[in-house]
Amino acid sequence: MRDQIDEAALGVHAAINPAIEIESYSQIKRLAERGLGYGILPRMAVSAQARAGIFQTWRIDRPALHRKVYLAYSTERPMPAAARAIGQLSWEILRGLVADETWTATLGEDGDRPALYG
């Protein structure tokens, strides 16, 4: 996500000069909750705190930031049943998070289902 933020900032001629960089959502949220700074995090990472009135959030619209989620596996060997089940469960959980608006995302068509379903 950091590379995307830097690229977006360059595109609008803005400078990002963080005093500190942390890769842990929980640590970023702790510092922000103590009033020690701001963070750029996915909405779902802070939605509970925003609903509770702990955080005030602002959406970054211009430029819009997007990420893709991939489920990767080897096609060079047969997939064990357990791995296939975990892959299918992950796919269904992610789609469910989007459907109930816990996670803001654009879903592909049902035809984009991974080959895990055979």
N, CA, C and O atoms as CSV, one atom per row, in Angstrom:
chain,resi,resn,atom,element,x,y,z
A,1,MET,N,N,0.831,-1.187,0.000
A,1,MET,CA,C,0.000,0.000,0.000
A,1,MET,C,C,0.877,1.254,0.000
A,1,MET,O,O,0.501,2.274,-0.577
A,2,ARG,N,N,2.029,1.180,0.636
A,2,ARG,CA,C,2.901,2.360,0.709
A,2,ARG,C,C,3.333,2.815,-0.677
A,2,ARG,O,O,3.347,4.013,-0.957
A,3,ASP,N,N,3.685,1.876,-1.546
A,3,ASP,CA,C,4.085,2.250,-2.904
A,3,ASP,C,C,2.955,2.961,-3.631
A,3,ASP,O,O,3.191,3.922,-4.364
A,4,GLN,N,N,1.740,2.496,-3.432
A,4,GLN,CA,C,0.579,3.111,-4.067
A,4,GLN,C,C,0.365,4.535,-3.554
A,4,GLN,O,O,0.041,5.435,-4.329
A,5,ILE,N,N,0.546,4.738,-2.256
A,5,ILE,CA,C,0.384,6.069,-1.659
A,5,ILE,C,C,1.439,7.019,-2.219
A,5,ILE,O,O,1.127,8.150,-2.593
A,6,ASP,N,N,2.684,6.559,-2.275
A,6,ASP,CA,C,3.753,7.400,-2.817
A,6,ASP,C,C,3.489,7.770,-4.269
A,6,ASP,O,O,3.675,8.921,-4.662
A,7,GLU,N,N,3.056,6.798,-5.068
A,7,GLU,CA,C,2.767,7.047,-6.478
A,7,GLU,C,C,1.610,8.038,-6.631
A,7,GLU,O,O,1.661,8.936,-7.472
A,8,ALA,N,N,0.566,7.868,-5.812
A,8,ALA,CA,C,-0.581,8.783,-5.860
A,8,ALA,C,C,-0.163,10.191,-5.455
A,8,ALA,O,O,-0.606,11.165,-6.064
A,9,ALA,N,N,0.683,10.310,-4.438
A,9,ALA,CA,C,1.146,11.624,-3.987
A,9,ALA,C,C,1.944,12.322,-5.091
A,9,ALA,O,O,1.771,13.518,-5.328
A,10,LEU,N,N,2.805,11.579,-5.751
A,10,LEU,CA,C,3.568,12.159,-6.856
A,10,LEU,C,C,2.656,12.655,-7.959
A,10,LEU,O,O,2.902,13.698,-8.566
A,11,GLY,N,N,1.599,11.895,-8.212
A,11,GLY,CA,C,0.660,12.253,-9.271
A,11,GLY,C,C,-0.072,13.560,-9.024
A,11,GLY,O,O,-0.515,14.209,-9.972
A,12,VAL,N,N,-0.207,13.955,-7.763
A,12,VAL,CA,C,-0.873,15.224,-7.438
A,12,VAL,C,C,0.122,16.240,-6.872
A,12,VAL,O,O,-0.265,17.246,-6.276
A,13,HIS,N,N,1.403,15.956,-7.070
A,13,HIS,CA,C,2.491,16.856,-6.647
A,13,HIS,C,C,2.458,17.151,-5.146
A,13,HIS,O,O,2.645,18.289,-4.717
A,14,ALA,N,N,2.218,16.112,-4.368
A,14,ALA,CA,C,2.214,16.248,-2.906
A,14,ALA,C,C,3.385,15.451,-2.344
A,14,ALA,O,O,3.808,14.448,-2.918
A,15,ALA,N,N,3.891,15.911,-1.229
A,15,ALA,CA,C,5.008,15.212,-0.588
A,15,ALA,C,C,4.499,14.444,0.621
A,15,ALA,O,O,3.693,14.957,1.398
A,16,ILE,N,N,4.965,13.229,0.775
A,16,ILE,CA,C,4.659,12.419,1.958
A,16,ILE,C,C,5.986,12.265,2.698
A,16,ILE,O,O,6.916,11.631,2.199
A,17,ASN,N,N,6.060,12.843,3.876
A,17,ASN,CA,C,7.285,12.786,4.672
A,17,ASN,C,C,6.957,12.290,6.065
A,17,ASN,O,O,6.863,13.088,6.998
A,18,PRO,N,N,6.783,10.989,6.224
A,18,PRO,CA,C,6.397,10.476,7.541
A,18,PRO,C,C,7.528,10.610,8.561
A,18,PRO,O,O,8.703,10.440,8.236
A,19,ALA,N,N,7.149,10.916,9.787
A,19,ALA,CA,C,8.122,10.971,10.876
A,19,ALA,C,C,8.508,9.562,11.292
A,19,ALA,O,O,9.614,9.331,11.781
A,20,ILE,N,N,7.596,8.626,11.098
A,20,ILE,CA,C,7.827,7.236,11.465
A,20,ILE,C,C,7.018,6.355,10.523
A,20,ILE,O,O,5.929,6.733,10.091
A,21,GLU,N,N,7.550,5.186,10.208
A,21,GLU,CA,C,6.829,4.228,9.382
A,21,GLU,C,C,6.684,2.931,10.162
A,21,GLU,O,O,7.656,2.393,10.692
A,22,ILE,N,N,5.453,2.442,10.221
A,22,ILE,CA,C,5.154,1.208,10.937
A,22,ILE,C,C,4.319,0.337,10.018
A,22,ILE,O,O,3.418,0.838,9.345
A,23,GLU,N,N,4.598,-0.948,9.976
A,23,GLU,CA,C,3.854,-1.858,9.108
A,23,GLU,C,C,2.773,-2.627,9.845
A,23,GLU,O,O,2.209,-3.568,9.287
A,24,SER,N,N,2.472,-2.261,11.058
A,24,SER,CA,C,1.468,-2.963,11.857
A,24,SER,C,C,0.246,-2.080,12.042
A,24,SER,O,O,0.331,-1.002,12.631
A,25,TYR,N,N,-0.899,-2.545,11.533
A,25,TYR,CA,C,-2.124,-1.762,11.688
A,25,TYR,C,C,-2.404,-1.467,13.151
A,25,TYR,O,O,-2.771,-0.346,13.502
A,26,SER,N,N,-2.234,-2.467,14.007
A,26,SER,CA,C,-2.564,-2.263,15.426
A,26,SER,C,C,-1.663,-1.212,16.051
A,26,SER,O,O,-2.130,-0.425,16.874
A,27,GLN,N,N,-0.391,-1.171,15.690
A,27,GLN,CA,C,0.513,-0.164,16.248
A,27,GLN,C,C,0.192,1.231,15.703
A,27,GLN,O,O,0.242,2.212,16.444
A,28,ILE,N,N,-0.133,1.319,14.422
A,28,ILE,CA,C,-0.518,2.604,13.832
A,28,ILE,C,C,-1.762,3.134,14.552
A,28,ILE,O,O,-1.840,4.312,14.901
A,29,LYS,N,N,-2.729,2.241,14.765
A,29,LYS,CA,C,-3.971,2.665,15.430
A,29,LYS,C,C,-3.708,3.087,16.872
A,29,LYS,O,O,-4.318,4.043,17.350
A,30,ARG,N,N,-2.820,2.399,17.567
A,30,ARG,CA,C,-2.483,2.787,18.945
A,30,ARG,C,C,-1.891,4.187,19.007
A,30,ARG,O,O,-2.274,4.990,19.858
A,31,LEU,N,N,-0.969,4.477,18.115
A,31,LEU,CA,C,-0.362,5.808,18.097
A,31,LEU,C,C,-1.397,6.886,17.767
A,31,LEU,O,O,-1.431,7.940,18.403
A,32,ALA,N,N,-2.239,6.613,16.765
A,32,ALA,CA,C,-3.265,7.585,16.396
A,32,ALA,C,C,-4.262,7.794,17.532
A,32,ALA,O,O,-4.683,8.921,17.790
A,33,GLU,N,N,-4.637,6.719,18.206
A,33,GLU,CA,C,-5.581,6.824,19.323
A,33,GLU,C,C,-5.012,7.675,20.454
A,33,GLU,O,O,-5.759,8.351,21.161
A,34,ARG,N,N,-3.720,7.645,20.621
A,34,ARG,CA,C,-3.060,8.466,21.656
A,34,ARG,C,C,-2.826,9.897,21.187
A,34,ARG,O,O,-2.290,10.717,21.933
A,35,GLY,N,N,-3.227,10.198,19.951
A,35,GLY,CA,C,-3.062,11.550,19.426
A,35,GLY,C,C,-1.659,11.852,18.951
A,35,GLY,O,O,-1.268,13.016,18.871
A,36,LEU,N,N,-0.894,10.817,18.635
A,36,LEU,CA,C,0.499,11.001,18.249
A,36,LEU,C,C,0.713,11.018,16.741
A,36,LEU,O,O,1.848,10.914,16.277
A,37,GLY,N,N,-0.352,11.146,15.981
A,37,GLY,CA,C,-0.191,11.213,14.539
A,37,GLY,C,C,-1.411,10.712,13.803
A,37,GLY,O,O,-2.478,10.508,14.382
A,38,TYR,N,N,-1.228,10.524,12.531
A,38,TYR,CA,C,-2.273,10.070,11.619
A,38,TYR,C,C,-1.781,8.814,10.914
A,38,TYR,O,O,-0.583,8.535,10.897
A,39,GLY,N,N,-2.688,8.073,10.346
A,39,GLY,CA,C,-2.310,6.905,9.582
A,39,GLY,C,C,-3.171,6.786,8.344
A,39,GLY,O,O,-4.283,7.311,8.291
A,40,ILE,N,N,-2.652,6.100,7.364
A,40,ILE,CA,C,-3.420,5.768,6.161
A,40,ILE,C,C,-3.600,4.262,6.197
A,40,ILE,O,O,-2.650,3.496,6.039
A,41,LEU,N,N,-4.845,3.859,6.408
A,41,LEU,CA,C,-5.172,2.448,6.557
A,41,LEU,C,C,-6.421,2.113,5.757
A,41,LEU,O,O,-7.219,3.001,5.458
A,42,PRO,N,N,-6.600,0.851,5.407
A,42,PRO,CA,C,-7.848,0.459,4.755
A,42,PRO,C,C,-9.037,0.721,5.683
A,42,PRO,O,O,-8.931,0.616,6.904
A,43,ARG,N,N,-10.158,1.060,5.072
A,43,ARG,CA,C,-11.352,1.384,5.857
A,43,ARG,C,C,-11.724,0.282,6.827
A,43,ARG,O,O,-12.078,0.559,7.973
A,44,MET,N,N,-11.649,-0.976,6.381
A,44,MET,CA,C,-12.071,-2.047,7.272
A,44,MET,C,C,-11.163,-2.175,8.497
A,44,MET,O,O,-11.566,-2.759,9.503
A,45,ALA,N,N,-9.942,-1.636,8.423
A,45,ALA,CA,C,-9.024,-1.707,9.562
A,45,ALA,C,C,-9.410,-0.728,10.666
A,45,ALA,O,O,-9.007,-0.902,11.816
A,46,VAL,N,N,-10.189,0.302,10.326
A,46,VAL,CA,C,-10.547,1.319,11.319
A,46,VAL,C,C,-12.048,1.516,11.469
A,46,VAL,O,O,-12.476,2.389,12.223
A,47,SER,N,N,-12.851,0.733,10.777
A,47,SER,CA,C,-14.295,0.966,10.783
A,47,SER,C,C,-14.900,0.821,12.180
A,47,SER,O,O,-15.787,1.594,12.540
A,48,ALA,N,N,-14.451,-0.133,12.962
A,48,ALA,CA,C,-15.006,-0.301,14.317
A,48,ALA,C,C,-14.680,0.911,15.185
A,48,ALA,O,O,-15.541,1.386,15.924
A,49,GLN,N,N,-13.462,1.412,15.108
A,49,GLN,CA,C,-13.086,2.592,15.893
A,49,GLN,C,C,-13.818,3.840,15.409
A,49,GLN,O,O,-14.163,4.704,16.215
A,50,ALA,N,N,-14.057,3.941,14.116
A,50,ALA,CA,C,-14.795,5.087,13.584
A,50,ALA,C,C,-16.242,5.052,14.072
A,50,ALA,O,O,-16.785,6.081,14.476
A,51,ARG,N,N,-16.877,3.859,14.038
A,51,ARG,CA,C,-18.259,3.743,14.524
A,51,ARG,C,C,-18.351,4.058,16.010
A,51,ARG,O,O,-19.355,4.606,16.466
A,52,ALA,N,N,-17.311,3.717,16.771
A,52,ALA,CA,C,-17.302,3.955,18.209
A,52,ALA,C,C,-16.933,5.399,18.554
A,52,ALA,O,O,-16.955,5.781,19.724
A,53,GLY,N,N,-16.593,6.200,17.540
A,53,GLY,CA,C,-16.238,7.593,17.790
A,53,GLY,C,C,-14.799,7.776,18.269
A,53,GLY,O,O,-14.432,8.864,18.714
A,54,ILE,N,N,-13.993,6.742,18.186
A,54,ILE,CA,C,-12.599,6.822,18.610
A,54,ILE,C,C,-11.758,7.526,17.550
A,54,ILE,O,O,-10.873,8.319,17.873
A,55,PHE,N,N,-12.040,7.231,16.285
A,55,PHE,CA,C,-11.319,7.832,15.172
A,55,PHE,C,C,-12.269,8.634,14.309
A,55,PHE,O,O,-13.445,8.302,14.162
A,56,GLN,N,N,-11.734,9.686,13.748
A,56,GLN,CA,C,-12.407,10.374,12.660
A,56,GLN,C,C,-11.675,9.941,11.403
A,56,GLN,O,O,-10.444,9.912,11.377
A,57,THR,N,N,-12.417,9.608,10.368
A,57,THR,CA,C,-11.787,9.117,9.143
A,57,THR,C,C,-12.143,10.010,7.965
A,57,THR,O,O,-13.189,10.659,7.942
A,58,TRP,N,N,-11.256,10.024,7.001
A,58,TRP,CA,C,-11.468,10.721,5.744
A,58,TRP,C,C,-11.132,9.762,4.629
A,58,TRP,O,O,-10.146,9.030,4.708
A,59,ARG,N,N,-11.925,9.760,3.613
A,59,ARG,CA,C,-11.704,8.895,2.454
A,59,ARG,C,C,-10.768,9.591,1.475
A,59,ARG,O,O,-10.912,10.787,1.223
A,60,ILE,N,N,-9.832,8.867,0.935
A,60,ILE,CA,C,-8.964,9.405,-0.111
A,60,ILE,C,C,-9.637,9.069,-1.439
A,60,ILE,O,O,-9.684,7.911,-1.853
A,61,ASP,N,N,-10.155,10.106,-2.099
A,61,ASP,CA,C,-10.867,9.901,-3.362
A,61,ASP,C,C,-10.029,10.251,-4.574
A,61,ASP,O,O,-10.149,9.607,-5.617
A,62,ARG,N,N,-9.195,11.244,-4.455
A,62,ARG,CA,C,-8.416,11.711,-5.602
A,62,ARG,C,C,-6.962,11.822,-5.211
A,62,ARG,O,O,-6.596,12.656,-4.383
A,63,PRO,N,N,-6.176,11.029,-5.773
A,63,PRO,CA,C,-6.525,9.920,-6.651
A,63,PRO,C,C,-7.019,8.728,-5.838
A,63,PRO,O,O,-6.640,8.547,-4.681
A,64,ALA,N,N,-7.853,7.938,-6.450
A,64,ALA,CA,C,-8.379,6.749,-5.784
A,64,ALA,C,C,-7.261,5.713,-5.633
A,64,ALA,O,O,-6.409,5.568,-6.510
A,65,LEU,N,N,-7.283,5.006,-4.516
A,65,LEU,CA,C,-6.300,3.950,-4.270
A,65,LEU,C,C,-7.013,2.610,-4.359
A,65,LEU,O,O,-8.086,2.430,-3.785
A,66,HIS,N,N,-6.416,1.678,-5.075
A,66,HIS,CA,C,-7.010,0.348,-5.250
A,66,HIS,C,C,-5.948,-0.710,-5.040
A,66,HIS,O,O,-4.783,-0.517,-5.387
A,67,ARG,N,N,-6.359,-1.830,-4.470
A,67,ARG,CA,C,-5.475,-2.987,-4.339
A,67,ARG,C,C,-6.217,-4.212,-4.818
A,67,ARG,O,O,-7.447,-4.246,-4.808
A,68,LYS,N,N,-5.471,-5.218,-5.238
A,68,LYS,CA,C,-6.063,-6.485,-5.643
A,68,LYS,C,C,-5.651,-7.544,-4.639
A,68,LYS,O,O,-4.559,-7.499,-4.073
A,69,VAL,N,N,-6.538,-8.488,-4.433
A,69,VAL,CA,C,-6.261,-9.624,-3.562
A,69,VAL,C,C,-6.158,-10.851,-4.455
A,69,VAL,O,O,-7.027,-11.095,-5.292
A,70,TYR,N,N,-5.107,-11.607,-4.275
A,70,TYR,CA,C,-4.883,-12.796,-5.086
A,70,TYR,C,C,-4.815,-14.028,-4.201
A,70,TYR,O,O,-4.317,-13.979,-3.076
A,71,LEU,N,N,-5.306,-15.096,-4.711
A,71,LEU,CA,C,-5.160,-16.404,-4.091
A,71,LEU,C,C,-4.304,-17.210,-5.058
A,71,LEU,O,O,-4.730,-17.507,-6.174
A,72,ALA,N,N,-3.099,-17.561,-4.629
A,72,ALA,CA,C,-2.155,-18.223,-5.527
A,72,ALA,C,C,-1.895,-19.654,-5.079
A,72,ALA,O,O,-1.865,-19.962,-3.888
A,73,TYR,N,N,-1.710,-20.508,-6.062
A,73,TYR,CA,C,-1.376,-21.900,-5.774
A,73,TYR,C,C,-0.653,-22.462,-6.994
A,73,TYR,O,O,-0.767,-21.931,-8.099
A,74,SER,N,N,0.081,-23.527,-6.780
A,74,SER,CA,C,0.852,-24.143,-7.852
A,74,SER,C,C,-0.061,-24.955,-8.763
A,74,SER,O,O,-0.925,-25.700,-8.301
A,75,THR,N,N,0.145,-24.798,-10.043
A,75,THR,CA,C,-0.584,-25.622,-11.015
A,75,THR,C,C,0.285,-26.793,-11.482
A,75,THR,O,O,-0.121,-27.592,-12.325
A,76,GLU,N,N,1.477,-26.872,-10.918
A,76,GLU,CA,C,2.428,-27.908,-11.317
A,76,GLU,C,C,2.200,-29.250,-10.619
A,76,GLU,O,O,2.746,-30.272,-11.032
A,77,ARG,N,N,1.392,-29.238,-9.563
A,77,ARG,CA,C,1.134,-30.486,-8.845
A,77,ARG,C,C,-0.306,-30.496,-8.349
A,77,ARG,O,O,-0.923,-29.440,-8.214
A,78,PRO,N,N,-0.838,-31.666,-8.080
A,78,PRO,CA,C,-2.225,-31.740,-7.610
A,78,PRO,C,C,-2.396,-31.012,-6.273
A,78,PRO,O,O,-1.513,-31.033,-5.415
A,79,MET,N,N,-3.534,-30.383,-6.126
A,79,MET,CA,C,-3.804,-29.670,-4.888
A,79,MET,C,C,-4.433,-30.626,-3.872
A,79,MET,O,O,-5.424,-31.290,-4.175
A,80,PRO,N,N,-3.859,-30.695,-2.667
A,80,PRO,CA,C,-4.463,-31.540,-1.628
A,80,PRO,C,C,-5.874,-31.044,-1.288
A,80,PRO,O,O,-6.169,-29.857,-1.422
A,81,ALA,N,N,-6.721,-31.941,-0.856
A,81,ALA,CA,C,-8.111,-31.595,-0.524
A,81,ALA,C,C,-8.178,-30.502,0.535
A,81,ALA,O,O,-9.029,-29.617,0.454
A,82,ALA,N,N,-7.297,-30.551,1.520
A,82,ALA,CA,C,-7.314,-29.540,2.584
A,82,ALA,C,C,-6.998,-28.149,2.030
A,82,ALA,O,O,-7.650,-27.171,2.397
A,83,ALA,N,N,-6.007,-28.059,1.155
A,83,ALA,CA,C,-5.652,-26.777,0.544
A,83,ALA,C,C,-6.797,-26.256,-0.320
A,83,ALA,O,O,-7.094,-25.061,-0.313
A,84,ARG,N,N,-7.439,-27.156,-1.064
A,84,ARG,CA,C,-8.585,-26.764,-1.889
A,84,ARG,C,C,-9.716,-26.222,-1.010
A,84,ARG,O,O,-10.330,-25.208,-1.342
A,85,ALA,N,N,-9.987,-26.888,0.099
A,85,ALA,CA,C,-11.055,-26.448,1.011
A,85,ALA,C,C,-10.740,-25.081,1.604
A,85,ALA,O,O,-11.629,-24.237,1.711
A,86,ILE,N,N,-9.484,-24.850,1.993
A,86,ILE,CA,C,-9.087,-23.545,2.540
A,86,ILE,C,C,-9.223,-22.468,1.476
A,86,ILE,O,O,-9.692,-21.369,1.770
A,87,GLY,N,N,-8.826,-22.762,0.256
A,87,GLY,CA,C,-8.963,-21.801,-0.837
A,87,GLY,C,C,-10.413,-21.442,-1.101
A,87,GLY,O,O,-10.744,-20.268,-1.266
A,88,GLN,N,N,-11.283,-22.448,-1.141
A,88,GLN,CA,C,-12.709,-22.201,-1.369
A,88,GLN,C,C,-13.305,-21.387,-0.217
A,88,GLN,O,O,-14.082,-20.460,-0.444
A,89,LEU,N,N,-12.939,-21.736,1.009
A,89,LEU,CA,C,-13.440,-21.005,2.178
A,89,LEU,C,C,-12.978,-19.550,2.146
A,89,LEU,O,O,-13.758,-18.642,2.432
A,90,SER,N,N,-11.713,-19.329,1.799
A,90,SER,CA,C,-11.186,-17.957,1.710
A,90,SER,C,C,-11.970,-17.148,0.684
A,90,SER,O,O,-12.344,-16.004,0.943
A,91,TRP,N,N,-12.217,-17.743,-0.478
A,91,TRP,CA,C,-12.979,-17.083,-1.543
A,91,TRP,C,C,-14.374,-16.699,-1.054
A,91,TRP,O,O,-14.831,-15.580,-1.287
A,92,GLU,N,N,-15.049,-17.627,-0.380
A,92,GLU,CA,C,-16.402,-17.359,0.109
A,92,GLU,C,C,-16.401,-16.298,1.214
A,92,GLU,O,O,-17.284,-15.441,1.246
A,93,ILE,N,N,-15.432,-16.347,2.106
A,93,ILE,CA,C,-15.346,-15.343,3.181
A,93,ILE,C,C,-15.126,-13.954,2.592
A,93,ILE,O,O,-15.800,-13.002,2.988
A,94,LEU,N,N,-14.197,-13.827,1.658
A,94,LEU,CA,C,-13.943,-12.520,1.046
A,94,LEU,C,C,-15.183,-11.990,0.338
A,94,LEU,O,O,-15.515,-10.812,0.475
A,95,ARG,N,N,-15.866,-12.835,-0.409
A,95,ARG,CA,C,-17.096,-12.396,-1.083
A,95,ARG,C,C,-18.156,-11.984,-0.062
A,95,ARG,O,O,-18.886,-11.018,-0.280
A,96,GLY,N,N,-18.240,-12.710,1.046
A,96,GLY,CA,C,-19.195,-12.367,2.100
A,96,GLY,C,C,-18.886,-11.033,2.747
A,96,GLY,O,O,-19.799,-10.255,3.027
A,97,LEU,N,N,-17.604,-10.752,2.990
A,97,LEU,CA,C,-17.215,-9.461,3.576
A,97,LEU,C,C,-17.602,-8.298,2.671
A,97,LEU,O,O,-17.982,-7.228,3.147
A,98,VAL,N,N,-17.501,-8.517,1.373
A,98,VAL,CA,C,-17.903,-7.476,0.422
A,98,VAL,C,C,-19.426,-7.365,0.388
A,98,VAL,O,O,-19.966,-6.259,0.392
A,99,ALA,N,N,-20.107,-8.480,0.356
A,99,ALA,CA,C,-21.570,-8.476,0.273
A,99,ALA,C,C,-22.204,-7.782,1.473
A,99,ALA,O,O,-23.191,-7.064,1.313
A,100,ASP,N,N,-21.653,-7.982,2.679
A,100,ASP,CA,C,-22.250,-7.327,3.850
A,100,ASP,C,C,-21.614,-5.972,4.162
A,100,ASP,O,O,-21.849,-5.387,5.220
A,101,GLU,N,N,-20.798,-5.483,3.212
A,101,GLU,CA,C,-20.181,-4.156,3.270
A,101,GLU,C,C,-19.203,-3.986,4.426
A,101,GLU,O,O,-18.931,-2.863,4.851
A,102,THR,N,N,-18.670,-5.100,4.940
A,102,THR,CA,C,-17.589,-5.015,5.920
A,102,THR,C,C,-16.322,-4.576,5.210
A,102,THR,O,O,-15.489,-3.866,5.773
A,103,TRP,N,N,-16.189,-5.010,3.965
A,103,TRP,CA,C,-15.022,-4.695,3.165
A,103,TRP,C,C,-15.495,-4.036,1.884
A,103,TRP,O,O,-16.315,-4.604,1.163
A,104,THR,N,N,-14.992,-2.848,1.589
A,104,THR,CA,C,-15.354,-2.149,0.363
A,104,THR,C,C,-14.486,-2.673,-0.766
A,104,THR,O,O,-13.262,-2.542,-0.738
A,105,ALA,N,N,-15.128,-3.266,-1.756
A,105,ALA,CA,C,-14.384,-3.831,-2.873
A,105,ALA,C,C,-15.304,-4.009,-4.060
A,105,ALA,O,O,-16.528,-3.975,-3.932
A,106,THR,N,N,-14.700,-4.198,-5.207
A,106,THR,CA,C,-15.432,-4.529,-6.416
A,106,THR,C,C,-15.152,-5.990,-6.709
A,106,THR,O,O,-13.999,-6.404,-6.824
A,107,LEU,N,N,-16.202,-6.753,-6.828
A,107,LEU,CA,C,-16.064,-8.179,-7.097
A,107,LEU,C,C,-16.085,-8.451,-8.585
A,107,LEU,O,O,-16.737,-7.743,-9.353
A,108,GLY,N,N,-15.366,-9.482,-8.980
A,108,GLY,CA,C,-15.443,-9.940,-10.355
A,108,GLY,C,C,-16.765,-10.671,-10.554
A,108,GLY,O,O,-17.517,-10.893,-9.604
A,109,GLU,N,N,-17.028,-11.031,-11.768
A,109,GLU,CA,C,-18.226,-11.801,-12.073
A,109,GLU,C,C,-18.081,-13.208,-11.504
A,109,GLU,O,O,-16.970,-13.651,-11.212
A,110,ASP,N,N,-19.203,-13.911,-11.347
A,110,ASP,CA,C,-19.138,-15.287,-10.848
A,110,ASP,C,C,-18.283,-16.165,-11.747
A,110,ASP,O,O,-17.733,-17.170,-11.297
A,111,GLY,N,N,-18.170,-15.792,-13.011
A,111,GLY,CA,C,-17.314,-16.532,-13.925
A,111,GLY,C,C,-15.845,-16.409,-13.565
A,111,GLY,O,O,-15.012,-17.153,-14.083
A,112,ASP,N,N,-15.520,-15.470,-12.675
A,112,ASP,CA,C,-14.140,-15.275,-12.246
A,112,ASP,C,C,-13.768,-16.157,-11.058
A,112,ASP,O,O,-12.696,-16.002,-10.473
A,113,ARG,N,N,-14.666,-17.090,-10.705
A,113,ARG,CA,C,-14.360,-17.991,-9.595
A,113,ARG,C,C,-13.059,-18.710,-9.879
A,113,ARG,O,O,-12.794,-19.092,-11.019
A,114,PRO,N,N,-12.238,-18.899,-8.846
A,114,PRO,CA,C,-10.963,-19.592,-9.079
A,114,PRO,C,C,-11.169,-21.038,-9.481
A,114,PRO,O,O,-12.217,-21.625,-9.212
A,115,ALA,N,N,-10.180,-21.599,-10.118
A,115,ALA,CA,C,-10.245,-22.989,-10.571
A,115,ALA,C,C,-10.311,-23.973,-9.406
A,115,ALA,O,O,-10.417,-25.181,-9.619
A,116,LEU,N,N,-10.250,-23.464,-8.176
A,116,LEU,CA,C,-10.362,-24.307,-6.993
A,116,LEU,C,C,-11.670,-25.086,-6.976
A,116,LEU,O,O,-11.774,-26.143,-6.353
A,117,TYR,N,N,-12.654,-24.552,-7.663
A,117,TYR,CA,C,-13.973,-25.171,-7.649
A,117,TYR,C,C,-14.126,-26.261,-8.697
A,117,TYR,O,O,-15.128,-26.974,-8.731
A,118,GLY,N,N,-13.115,-26.379,-9.551
A,118,GLY,CA,C,-13.071,-27.452,-10.537
A,118,GLY,C,C,-14.079,-27.427,-11.618
A,118,GLY,O,O,-14.086,-28.309,-12.476
